[in-house]
Amino acid sequence: RRSPLSRPSPAPRMTTEHTPEDGAPATDTESPPPACVMSFNANDVSGAGGSGGDVATIAAMGAHALPVITALLVRDTAEVFDQHLIDGDAIVEQARHVLEDISVSGFKVGFLGSAENVSAVAEILSDYPDLPLVAYMPNLSWMDDEDQRLSYQEAFRELILPATEVLVGSHQALTDFLLPDWDNERPPSARELAVAAAEHGARHVLVTGILLQSGKGQPQFMDNVLASAQGALAGEKFELFEVSFVGAGDTLSAALASLLAVGAELQAALAEALQFLDQSLDAGFRPGMGHVVPDRFFWALPGEDEDGEPAADAGDDFNNPDQPFPPGGSRRVH
């Protein structure tokens, strides 16, 4: 669980070519731009999740984020208190101008605020049916207005799921969303949740936070299962952390969206996204009095020697023009 991930690859640099014949500089040429991922999400002022979390995660994966704000969350690192909606027309306007200018490789959908905003985002997505979409369904228990919450979920099922490649959410959140009338004593399986999602057009579900019991009856591991209507496709379990986090779901879904945006195979992308999340949580920090926030840039931290001090040769020489930041590895998504 603690095996190190490779770091993102160097950012592209602009180069100037010279012709050998006359020495005159040729026209400046640029390296290919990074993959661009558009994120529809609420602004989370705590920086734990929402658009801020998406931007940090997508950047850490080596891609470029195009954040479209759908709502303003009033929250801290412990809880959500309220939200202020962005008008649906303003959401469409934000996205359209950028999409007319920048080539997008994939989409991530987070919390959209209202049923009306779901409709606005779905209108945009309908023009890009061939691009991968990762949709994240958070826990919405903080929404006091039950009618508003139910109408939001219904709109999300009818308008977002048909375009969704992978629906991401905790076991409890996806059960509430996909199988609200479930009354069996046992919890639904990942496949049963995938069947319910497939009825609305979603091709896969990634169910997180499935508690696994140890021999003594105490949960020691947490399973994460990718499933389709045909059954479980892949899974990876991790040890339980002893602290609670905020922003984990947005981190995982944004990482997966970044990898799928450049054509990574689904199960390989899943494995890398889960490892990225695990190490982000392991390096997490508590900026306030609430939950721990994932550190998406864990890979940029210097190593430590045997005494816990920064290693003398750790880190990167950011003043060296031959070593661009961030340093590179297999997680390149350019």
Summary of the structure (lengths in Angstrom):
residues: 334
radius of gyration: 21.0
end to end distance: 26.4
largest distance: 80.4
contacts: 1086
relative contact order: 0.17
helix: 31%
strand: 24%
